[in-house]
Amino acid sequence: MPELFDLLKMEAILQKYKGQDGSLIPILQEAQNLYGYLTEEVLGHISRELKIPISRIYGVVTFYAQFYLTPRGRHTVRVCRGTACHVRGGKQILKAVQKQLNIGEGETTPDFKFTFETVACLGACALSPVLLVGKNYYGKLTPAKVEQVLKQYV
């Protein structure tokens, strides 16, 4: 089980939504904000408290990309795979990120500094190729610029 202090915070979240239909997703969102990801213990606790089968909760968590079942890095690096980025060298940007972080798509560095993802589009086509670190966009990238960008976050 989570530590007692954390469990008290989880209880506060559950009490906030007590008796409300459709509260599972907001509860999961707040729990993830609290812990950084959704642990088996947290999901089990939510299941017991809401009297919802754990299989249904896992179904929701695995359906929505916003939920994570494993720890995430402090910085999420997203590389665009959209058409404009692809045409302007996005594949080299993706390879440069993988080389610099020494992880593959969907992975987190062992020190939990970075999680690496690709996305269909970042909506900044005029800046392509683009990557996003947290909420910061970096455009018109080259593999050398990727190294400079990521060094800022080490």
VEXKOLMI-729255 format. One record per atom (N, C-alpha, C): y, x, z. Coordinates in steps of 0.05 Angstrom, whole numbers, plus 5000, padded with zeros to 4 digits. Layout:
# VEXKOLMI-729255
    v    u    w
    Y    X    Z
...
END
This chain:
# VEXKOLMI-729255
    v    u    w
 4976 5017 5000
 5000 5000 5000
 5025 5018 5000
 5047 5007 4990
 5072 5022 4991
 5080 5027 5020
 5097 5046 5024
 5107 5052 5051
 5120 5026 5063
 5120 5024 5089
 5130 5001 5103
 5159 4994 5094
 5176 5015 5092
 5204 5011 5084
 5205 4998 5057
 5189 5009 5038
 5189 4998 5011
 5177 4970 5011
 5157 4965 5027
 5145 4939 5029
 5165 4918 5038
 5183 4926 5056
 5204 4907 5065
 5222 4900 5042
 5228 4920 5025
 5245 4914 5002
 5231 4896 4982
 5204 4900 4979
 5188 4883 4961
 5188 4855 4972
 5185 4852 4998
 5185 4826 5010
 5212 4811 5006
 5233 4826 5006
 5260 4814 5001
 5261 4804 4973
 5250 4818 4954
 5249 4809 4926
 5233 4783 4924
 5210 4783 4936
 5192 4759 4935
 5206 4735 4948
 5219 4739 4970
 5233 4717 4984
 5255 4706 4966
 5269 4723 4952
 5291 4715 4935
 5281 4694 4914
 5257 4697 4905
 5246 4679 4884
 5226 4659 4894
 5223 4657 4920
 5203 4639 4931
 5206 4610 4922
 5184 4599 4911
 5184 4571 4903
 5196 4566 4875
 5205 4587 4862
 5217 4584 4835
 5196 4587 4813
 5194 4567 4796
 5177 4570 4772
 5187 4592 4754
 5169 4605 4741
 5177 4626 4722
 5189 4651 4734
 5182 4656 4759
 5194 4679 4773
 5179 4705 4769
 5155 4705 4757
 5139 4729 4755
 5154 4752 4741
 5166 4747 4718
 5179 4768 4703
 5203 4779 4719
 5221 4763 4730
 5242 4775 4745
 5232 4791 4770
 5211 4782 4782
 5200 4796 4805
 5189 4823 4795
 5175 4823 4773
 5164 4849 4762
 5187 4867 4754
 5208 4856 4743
 5231 4873 4735
 5244 4886 4760
 5248 4870 4780
 5261 4881 4805
 5242 4901 4819
 5216 4896 4819
 5197 4914 4831
 5197 4941 4815
 5198 4939 4789
 5200 4964 4773
 5225 4979 4778
 5248 4965 4781
 5273 4978 4788
 5271 4992 4815
 5257 4980 4833
 5254 4991 4860
 5237 5016 4860
 5214 5015 4846
 5194 5037 4847
 5195 5056 4823
 5208 5048 4802
 5209 5064 4778
 5187 5057 4758
 5165 5046 4768
 5143 5036 4752
 5127 5017 4770
 5107 5004 4758
 5092 4984 4773
 5065 4995 4781
 5062 5001 4807
 5037 5012 4817
 5016 4990 4820
 4991 4998 4822
 4969 4979 4827
 4974 4964 4853
 4983 4979 4873
 4988 4967 4899
 5010 4945 4898
 5031 4951 4884
 5053 4932 4881
 5043 4907 4866
 5028 4911 4844
 5018 4889 4828
 4999 4872 4845
 4982 4885 4861
 4963 4871 4878
 4978 4854 4899
 4999 4866 4910
 5015 4852 4930
 5028 4827 4918
 5040 4830 4894
 5052 4808 4880
 5032 4786 4874
 5008 4795 4866
 4986 4776 4860
 4979 4760 4884
 4976 4773 4907
 4968 4759 4931
 4990 4740 4941
 5015 4750 4940
 5037 4734 4950
 5043 4709 4933
 5041 4713 4906
 5047 4691 4888
 5022 4674 4882
 4999 4684 4891
 4974 4670 4886
 4969 4667 4856
 4974 4689 4842
 4970 4691 4813
 4948 4712 4809
 4927 4706 4793
 4906 4726 4788
 4918 4752 4777
 4907 4774 4787
 4917 4800 4779
 4914 4804 4748
 4893 4791 4737
 4889 4794 4708
 4912 4781 4692
 4923 4760 4703
 4946 4747 4689
 4971 4765 4691
 4974 4778 4715
 4997 4795 4719
 4995 4819 4700
 4971 4831 4698
 4967 4853 4680
 4972 4845 4651
 4964 4820 4644
 4969 4810 4618
 4999 4809 4611
 5015 4801 4630
 5044 4801 4626
 5055 4829 4624
 5047 4846 4643
 5057 4874 4644
 5050 4889 4619
 5026 4886 4608
 5018 4901 4584
 5029 4888 4559
 5037 4863 4560
 5048 4850 4536
 5077 4859 4531
 5093 4862 4551
 5121 4869 4548
 5125 4899 4551
 5139 4910 4531
 5143 4939 4530
 5162 4949 4552
 5176 4931 4565
 5195 4939 4586
 5181 4948 4612
 5156 4941 4615
 5142 4948 4639
 5125 4973 4636
 5124 4989 4658
 5110 5014 4657
 5090 5015 4681
 5066 5024 4674
 5045 5027 4695
 5041 5055 4704
 5056 5074 4693
 5055 5102 4701
 5083 5112 4706
 5085 5133 4722
 5112 5144 4728
 5126 5153 4703
 5152 5150 4703
 5168 5157 4680
 5186 5181 4687
 5195 5195 4666
 5213 5217 4670
 5241 5208 4678
 5256 5226 4689
 5284 5220 4697
 5300 5213 4673
 5294 5226 4650
 5309 5221 4625
 5289 5211 4604
 5296 5188 4591
 5279 5178 4569
 5292 5187 4543
 5277 5201 4527
 5286 5210 4501
 5273 5192 4480
 5290 5179 4464
 5280 5161 4443
 5289 5172 4416
 5270 5175 4398
 5276 5184 4371
 5273 5161 4352
 5292 5157 4335
 5292 5135 4316
 5273 5141 4293
 5257 5121 4285
 5239 5123 4263
 5248 5105 4240
 5272 5095 4241
 5283 5077 4221
 5285 5090 4194
 5290 5074 4173
 5291 5084 4146
 5313 5105 4142
 5337 5099 4151
 5359 5118 4147
 5353 5145 4161
 5342 5144 4185
 5335 5169 4199
 5313 5183 4185
 5293 5168 4176
 5270 5180 4162
 5279 5195 4137
 5296 5183 4121
 5306 5194 4096
 5323 5220 4102
 5336 5220 4124
 5354 5243 4130
 5341 5264 4149
 5315 5263 4151
 5302 5285 4166
 5292 5277 4194
 5288 5252 4199
 5280 5243 4225
 5253 5255 4234
 5235 5260 4215
 5209 5271 4222
 5212 5299 4235
 5231 5315 4224
 5236 5341 4236
 5248 5339 4264
 5264 5318 4268
 5276 5314 4295
 5254 5307 4314
 5236 5289 4306
 5213 5282 4323
 5197 5306 4330
 5190 5323 4311
 5175 5347 4316
 5190 5367 4334
 5216 5369 4331
 5232 5386 4348
 5232 5377 4377
 5233 5351 4381
 5232 5340 4409
 5204 5346 4420
 5183 5341 4405
 5156 5346 4415
 5153 5376 4422
 5163 5393 4405
 5161 5422 4410
 5177 5430 4435
 5201 5421 4437
 5219 5428 4459
 5208 5418 4486
 5198 5394 4486
 5188 5382 4512
 5158 5388 4516
 5144 5396 4495
 5116 5402 4497
 5099 5378 4505
 5107 5355 4495
 5092 5330 4500
 5092 5313 4475
 5074 5294 4474
 5072 5276 4451
 5086 5250 4456
 5086 5234 4436
 5099 5207 4438
 5086 5191 4460
 5102 5178 4476
 5092 5161 4498
 5084 5177 4523
 5090 5203 4523
 5082 5220 4546
 5106 5227 4563
 5100 5237 4587
 5121 5246 4606
 5115 5275 4613
 5136 5291 4615
 5132 5319 4622
 5120 5321 4650
 5104 5342 4656
 5092 5345 4682
 5112 5345 4706
 5136 5355 4700
 5157 5356 4721
 5172 5329 4724
 5165 5309 4708
 5178 5283 4708
 5207 5284 4701
 5216 5304 4685
 5243 5305 4676
 5248 5287 4652
 5227 5286 4634
 5230 5272 4608
 5206 5254 4602
 5212 5231 4591
 5192 5214 4578
 5201 5212 4549
 5182 5215 4530
 5188 5215 4502
 5177 5190 4488
 5194 5176 4474
 5186 5152 4459
 5198 5152 4431
 5186 5137 4413
 5199 5132 4387
 5204 5103 4385
 5225 5096 4370
 5233 5068 4367
 5237 5062 4338
 5234 5037 4330
 5237 5028 4302
 5266 5033 4292
 5286 5029 4309
 5313 5032 4301
 5331 5034 4326
 5350 5052 4325
 5370 5054 4347
 5396 5041 4340
 5399 5031 4315
 5423 5017 4307
 5447 5035 4303
 5442 5060 4297
 5464 5078 4292
 5459 5093 4266
 5454 5078 4245
 5445 5089 4219
 5465 5109 4207
 5491 5104 4212
 5512 5121 4200
 5510 5149 4213
 5498 5152 4236
 5495 5178 4249
 5468 5191 4245
 5452 5179 4228
 5424 5188 4225
 5422 5217 4216
 5401 5231 4225
 5381 5223 4244
 5391 5224 4272
 5381 5205 4288
 5392 5200 4315
 5370 5201 4336
 5379 5210 4360
 5362 5207 4383
 5379 5197 4406
 5366 5185 4426
 5380 5174 4449
 5367 5186 4474
 5384 5197 4491
 5375 5207 4517
 5388 5190 4538
 5372 5174 4552
 5384 5154 4570
 5400 5135 4554
 5427 5135 4559
 5445 5117 4544
 5463 5133 4525
 5457 5159 4522
 5474 5176 4505
 5462 5180 4478
 5477 5173 4457
 5469 5176 4429
 5477 5204 4419
 5459 5216 4403
 5465 5242 4390
 5457 5238 4361
 5476 5243 4343
 5471 5238 4315
 5476 5262 4297
 5470 5258 4272
 5472 5279 4251
 5458 5304 4261
 5433 5300 4271
 5418 5321 4284
 5403 5339 4264
 5399 5364 4274
 5381 5383 4262
 5362 5392 4284
 5340 5404 4277
 5322 5414 4299
 5337 5433 4319
 5355 5449 4309
 5370 5467 4327
 5388 5451 4346
 5400 5430 4336
 5417 5413 4353
 5401 5398 4374
 5376 5391 4367
 5358 5378 4387
 5355 5396 4411
 5350 5421 4406
 5346 5440 4428
 5371 5441 4446
 5394 5442 4434
 5420 5443 4449
 5423 5417 4465
 5417 5394 4453
 5420 5369 4467
 5401 5368 4492
 5376 5374 4488
 5357 5372 4510
 5362 5392 4532
 5373 5415 4526
 5380 5435 4547
 5401 5425 4566
 5417 5406 4558
 5437 5394 4575
 5425 5379 4599
 5400 5370 4595
 5387 5352 4614
 5366 5367 4632
 5363 5393 4628
 5342 5407 4643
 5351 5412 4671
END
